[in-house]
Amino acid sequence: MADQDEDLVDVDPNDPGDGSLPVHRWRQAGSGLATRRQLRAMGLRPGGQEPVARIECRRGKRFAWLYRIDRALPKIPMTLAKEAALDKAMEARQRCPGPCGRRYFHCLPLRTLGSCLECYDGTQAAPGSYMHHSVGHLAAAA
């Protein structure tokens, strides 16, 4: 009987066994861990720390990295220059390069269609789906 006890090994049920990070099931992560989205809601960011675990849902098809809350840093506030740069990047994805030249509130399928639906095949755009006065204000403020 003593020989059998020596063969027993303590096994972590969350360890995937490949030497990677521990995996938790949906809503079963420790209280000191949070995803990036949860950290953002708390006004925090990972701050350069590596993830300490993963949380999985949908039988492992979807996952998120988990970070320690006690090592997280405060979010860096948005500056006017950063907001302008983000707005410029979003404009490239939202403005139709076709004849209408409208800027929409959503990203356009530029890779597949090359323009908005109205310029592509004549499908009318809803008046509330694009900006009527896009001069002088940022999309984030709209």
Phi, psi and omega in degrees: 000324180295327179293326179292324179296327180290336180277347181286141181231139176284121185245133176273118182293342180270351182279121180291347175088358181256013179084002180272194183286155176298148181244128177250150175278167182307130178064022180237018178282161180295162183288340181267010182245150179207153175279171177302318181295320178293321177298317180300321179295334178271001182080025182237170175219159181301327175070035176089353179285149177280152177296147181255347180196176176234149172241133184241149172218171182055047177056039176087359180286333178236141178210165176218148177282145177248139181237155177283129181291324183292342178262355182288152180249160177296149177296147176278128182294149179288130175262164179296320180295319179293320178296320178295319179294318178295321179295320179295318179295319179291326179299323179297331180269341186255340184270133179284126177280357180284191184297331183287323179065018182287152172254120182267163177280351180237164178285140182269153178280065186290329179291322184268315184260329180085357180194184175286167181296325181296317178285329183286306184226008176090002177296122183294135177273140176294138182302334180273001183266355179224163182274131181274327181232086184268002182274125171088006174220155182272151180295328180296333180274348182283000000 
